[in-house]
Amino acid sequence: MAKNKFNKDWLQDHLSDPYVKRAQREGFRARAAYKLLEIDEQDHLIRPGMVIVDLGSAPGSWCQYARQRLIELEKKQGIHTEGRLSGTIVAIDMLPMEPVQDVHFLIGDFREDQVLLEFEKLLPGTNSEGNRVDLVLSDMAPNLSGVSTADSARMGHLAELALDFSVKHLKKDGALLIKCFHGSGYSQIVESFKKVFKQVTPRKPKASRDRSSETFLLGRFLK
Ligand SMILES: C[S@@+](CC[C@H](N)C(=O)[O-])C[C@H]1O[C@@H](n2cnc3c(N)ncnc32)[C@H](O)[C@@H]1O
């Protein structure tokens, strides 16, 4: 009974949510697109020609936004060629994802060697730094058990792995944006970020529900 009420309340909230309606209107697969949009509007993360990696990309609204933003910026600069994106977007998820035009999608767990090998094959030519990625995005969350200490530990672990991945692949002036949860383990994630990045900033976009402990952490410029 309580569970039914919870499901009913969730459905009611979902249907009346302005971001859900806006996503339907604007063709985004998930309201999550507006979290990235807001952070990008504030921090100017996406720029033409960038190599962007989206960890935990399904159903694909962050990829849709990143592609749309790249095209918009290319058009503003007069460098847009129809059908040829100046940047590269690589998306990885354990779940299948409907194709997004111009986005390279890899299905699998980003922690697996095979997936990493495939990923490296997709990166465009090397630069003098060896590392080639400008921006890593991670909206990943572990399967939640409802036991907050266990969930925080899993979230922390996933964040650390996204950080390791970024240290390995980001250019010196690159950036990592991850989703995390306020609660036990959060300050440890911030400390780990501070060891690696010169600039670390928390972000809570309006599209992230107030009652949710979800927050985002942005690290820029590797030390
Ligand atoms: C909240 S969804 C992402 C939504 C996406 N940003 C969007 O806008 O459509 C989180 C995704 O992370 C994926 N995920 C979680 N852990 C992962 C892992 N270790 N490797 C790859 N994908 C993972 C899940 O399968 C899930 O699809």
The ligand as an SDF file (V2000), in Angstrom:
LIG
                    3D

 27 29  0  0  0  0  0  0  0  0999 V2000
   21.1460    8.6730  -14.5660 C   0  0  0  0  0  0  0  0  0  0  0  0
   21.6140    7.6460  -15.8860 S   0  0  0  0  0  0  0  0  0  0  0  0
   22.3690    8.7740  -16.9960 C   0  0  0  0  0  0  0  0  0  0  0  0
   21.4270    9.6900  -17.6970 C   0  0  0  0  0  0  0  0  0  0  0  0
   22.0940   10.4590  -18.8320 C   0  0  0  0  0  0  0  0  0  0  0  0
   23.0300   11.4560  -18.3230 N   0  0  0  0  0  0  0  0  0  0  0  0
   21.0950   11.1910  -19.6950 C   0  0  0  0  0  0  0  0  0  0  0  0
   21.0630   12.4130  -19.6450 O   0  0  0  0  0  0  0  0  0  0  0  0
   20.3570   10.5420  -20.4490 O   0  0  0  0  0  0  0  0  0  0  0  0
   22.9930    6.7810  -15.2470 C   0  0  0  0  0  0  0  0  0  0  0  0
   23.5560    5.7160  -16.1750 C   0  0  0  0  0  0  0  0  0  0  0  0
   24.8200    5.2870  -15.6700 O   0  0  0  0  0  0  0  0  0  0  0  0
   25.0240    3.9630  -16.1240 C   0  0  0  0  0  0  0  0  0  0  0  0
   26.1350    3.3640  -15.3740 N   0  0  0  0  0  0  0  0  0  0  0  0
   26.2420    3.1790  -14.0210 C   0  0  0  0  0  0  0  0  0  0  0  0
   27.4200    2.5840  -13.7180 N   0  0  0  0  0  0  0  0  0  0  0  0
   28.0900    2.4040  -14.9020 C   0  0  0  0  0  0  0  0  0  0  0  0
   29.3630    1.8380  -15.2660 C   0  0  0  0  0  0  0  0  0  0  0  0
   30.1720    1.3350  -14.3250 N   0  0  0  0  0  0  0  0  0  0  0  0
   29.7300    1.8220  -16.5680 N   0  0  0  0  0  0  0  0  0  0  0  0
   28.8940    2.3120  -17.5280 C   0  0  0  0  0  0  0  0  0  0  0  0
   27.6740    2.8420  -17.2420 N   0  0  0  0  0  0  0  0  0  0  0  0
   27.2830    2.9090  -15.9600 C   0  0  0  0  0  0  0  0  0  0  0  0
   23.6660    3.3160  -15.8970 C   0  0  0  0  0  0  0  0  0  0  0  0
   23.5170    2.1680  -16.7080 O   0  0  0  0  0  0  0  0  0  0  0  0
   22.7090    4.4600  -16.2820 C   0  0  0  0  0  0  0  0  0  0  0  0
   22.2470    4.3170  -17.6010 O   0  0  0  0  0  0  0  0  0  0  0  0
  1  2  1  0
  2  3  1  0
  2 10  1  0
  3  4  1  0
  4  5  1  0
  5  6  1  0
  5  7  1  0
  7  8  2  0
  7  9  1  0
 10 11  1  0
 11 12  1  0
 11 26  1  0
 12 13  1  0
 13 14  1  0
 13 24  1  0
 14 15  1  0
 14 23  1  0
 15 16  2  0
 16 17  1  0
 17 18  1  0
 17 23  2  0
 18 19  1  0
 18 20  2  0
 20 21  1  0
 21 22  2  0
 22 23  1  0
 24 25  1  0
 24 26  1  0
 26 27  1  0
M  CHG  2   2   1   9  -1
M  END
$$$$
